[in-house]
Amino acid sequence: MVSLLRGHLWRFSLYLCLLRQVTCYVVPPANLRGALYAEWAHYHWVWLSSDRANQSSMMQYAQDYLDHGIQVGAVDLDMGWSTANGDFNFDTTKYPNATEMVEFFHSKGIRVILWVTSAVDTDSPNFQEAYDNGYFIRDIFGKQSLFKWWHGTGGLLDYTNEEAVQWWHGQIDQVLSLGIDGWKCDGTDVFIVKLVVPIGKGGVVTRKEYSDAYYGDFFDYTRAKLGDDRLIMSRPVDGYDFIFLDWSPQRVVFSGWVGDEDPTFDGLVQALKRYLQSAWAGYPNFGSDIGGYRTGNGTLGRTKELFLRWSQLGAFSPLMENGGEVEHRPWMFDNNNQTLDIYKMFVDTHYQLVDYLLTTGTEAFETNTSSITPLAKHSSFIDKLIDDFNPDTYNYLLGPNILVAPITSNDSTVNITFPVGSSWIYWWDHSKVYQGGSALQLTAVPLEEFPVFFKNGTFLPLRVTPGMPLLGEAGFAGHLCWLLHSPSMTSPHASHSSHIRQHQGPGITATYWWLDPGCIAIEISAHPLVNSIVHLTGLESHVVRVHTLTAEGGWKPVGEATSLEDVRGVAPAYWHPVGGTSSVFLYPGPSGEEGHRMDVCFEI
């Protein structure tokens, strides 16, 4: 019945397009709602701590990553880029030509964000003007209150004072005119609690009201001036004194980080505690400083093993960002390039997930949830007390279809209980399948692997990167690969649909359904720019026949290519390893403008 209805609908669509003399589709464009933010939220970000950051060092730092074959999507200029905190003029002794620097990064496809707070320090050139005009938060006695923090002494901007906000925007405009891409908004907002009863021009201001105004203003004003592809980096949930605290409003956290941690496995666990709390609080996207922000013992400040395990966690987090004190460059941790090669592979893997993460993050925001779903229980207020929060697992789902089991100790042992309702495939070896509800202990996990699994029988969209095995190496970089392992026929005409959302574009849908026990139908919606490849794995028998539907309404046989490299020359085509049934690539053609419908039949 399902296939019969699809056939009637397709014929009706064909009749309409012929009647109207417009483009005929095999499968029409998806026309999904656009993603709510730009995809560079899910790129690889790098930065240097303030004691080393300047124009030449930051430009060289990013270039070094690129020269080592590692993709970089954004850089963060840490505190110290301006003449003083609260001033928006570049310190020309460190950054002699900010315009040239921003242009350099943009020419490499690298976004630029700047560290910032809502405070103006007393040594800032614009402090006196703000103070004389009453632009700071006041105490209960009506006096503009100054506070001490790790970067000096200053006042907090009064966001309830419209004149103060307009003045502040004028300061910010000096930097926005360079075309920067966003801000790293650090946590001075919580210092408002030191005022006990903080008062703005609009009356008493609670800590949460102040935080929402601070982060929200940088997010909203920057996007209003420069476009909705701009982002801020800010805290979701982080610790404050003895409790976990919600910092930013959820609506701005498309690229959050969970604060500064020690460069130890305990520091990694502390980051994971904040992952869980942030997810339960409904923050869409976040990550953590790979290797920990702070420094530890030794010349590198962290061990190779910790750095790699944290890098792998970053790859399977919504935001992968690497920076902090002392050493964070992967090529500096050994002399045989092992760390470099592993790090590069996981950055590549993270980029494969960009479309999946963008879709997951957008839909998490729309449903007031998170891209991350902890598998631990969340049951009481005591979970907010840092010292008393010790969940039984740090494992989590990344989106609906990926299971992540972080390594939290040097012995690389993890315990996993697989979510029920599906079987789960090991990311690094698709022959390893685990049933939902079963338990597994992994010990001595190799440094090249990280315990990650994906759900069986569902389409997983992966962007083909140059380093992706088989497809990337065969020249398919930039295509979208729909990975489908062991498509299950749980009932007659069993089916599954998946999709990706795009910040600018109609999105793409992918659907499969069983026509009969030996034949599966696959549909990919039309797209003007993105070519799709279908990758079937875990098959129990050989493919014996593939047909594709044409825009004219006829069926055309698809030939088998002799090698994967030859597929592009004879597309549409399919290919699978010689003598194997576990992997089949279907390449519908050089363009996805009409959409694709393929029927794939197996030996039975």
Secondary structure, DSSP 8 states (H G I E B T S, - for coil): -HHHHHHHHHHHHHHHHHHHT----SS--------SS-GGGGSEEEEE-TTT--HHHHHHHHHHHHHTT----EEEE-TTSBSSTT--SB-TTT-S-HHHHHHHHHHTT-EEEEEE-SEEETTSTTHHHHHHTT-B-B-TTS-B-EEEETTEEEEEB-TT-HHHHHHHHHHHHHHHTTT--EEEE-S-GGGGGGGSS-EETTEE--HHHHHHHHHHHHHHHHHHHH-TT-EEE--SEEEETTEEEE-S-GGG-SSEE-----SSHHHHHHHHHHHHHHHHTT---EE-BTT-SS--SSSSSS-HHHHHHHHHHHHTSS-EEEEESS---GGGS-SSSHHHHHHHHHHHHHHHTHHHHHHHHHHHHHTT--SEEESS---SGGGGBGGG---S---EEETTTEEE----STT--EEEE--TTSEEEETTEEEEEEETT-EEEE-S--TT---EEEETTSEEEEE--TTSTTTTTTT-TT-EEEEEES---SSTT-EEEEEE--SSS--EEEEEEEEETTEEEEEE---SS--EEEEEES-SS-EEEEEEE-TTS-EEE-EE-SSHHHHHHH-SEEE--TT-SSEEEEE--S--TT-EEEEEEE--
